[in-house]
């Protein structure tokens, strides 16, 4: 009976930066999946809400730029959020091709609940604040380099 052995010339999964990033993203998503039902949001919806809590009344393009998503991905998501009463979508008077996204009262009300959730996410990381800040800065820097070369 032949047993499978690792090939010396094959890339090892645990040595790959891409896998470390991917599996960490999955673990972080799992933390959010437990918390986001309190807000009645999916993770993608939560990201859109954070953009709008920072600056309300922005275009779909602006949201897409912030989240690194195209309008084909965002449009169905935004339609579901509008149906849920979280946002409103209106055509810009100056350019009918642009759609302006604004928070409804219900959407704005979720802001405080989301602030409370941040402490739970921080605790789940079991990291010190300065460690998380440094890690985030390094990831943002890596993302910029990859985007430039991708």
Phi, psi and omega in degrees: 000130183269133177258151179276132177234154180291139177271134183297331184266007180265143176296141180263131183305312184291348177269355187269127175299319182301321180288323176299317178293314181298310183290329175292320177298318177298317180295319179293319178299323179296320176299312181294324179301328177286327187268325188293335175302334176299331179263347183073029183237151166276169179297318179298318177296321178300318179298317177299316180298321178297320177300315182288329176292330176286317181208111181277156175075048180248164181279163175301321178299317178300316179297314179301319179297317181293323185261000181061041179236149177270165184294332178295329177280320184287321187305309179296325178297314180293324177297319178295322179292325177292315178300325179282355177081022182267329183221166168234149180242125178224146177287140178291136180295325183283335181206104185299343179285338181269138177248126180265132180252126178230152177285143168272174176301318178299318180294320180291326181297330181291344183305313182294317178299323179294322178298320180295328182290333184301323179297323179293321178294316179302313179299321182296332181286336184054033179246160171281154182302314181296328177295316179294320179298314179297317180297316179298316180299320179293321179293319178297318178297316178298315179302317179299316180294316179296320179296322180292327185255000185270000000 
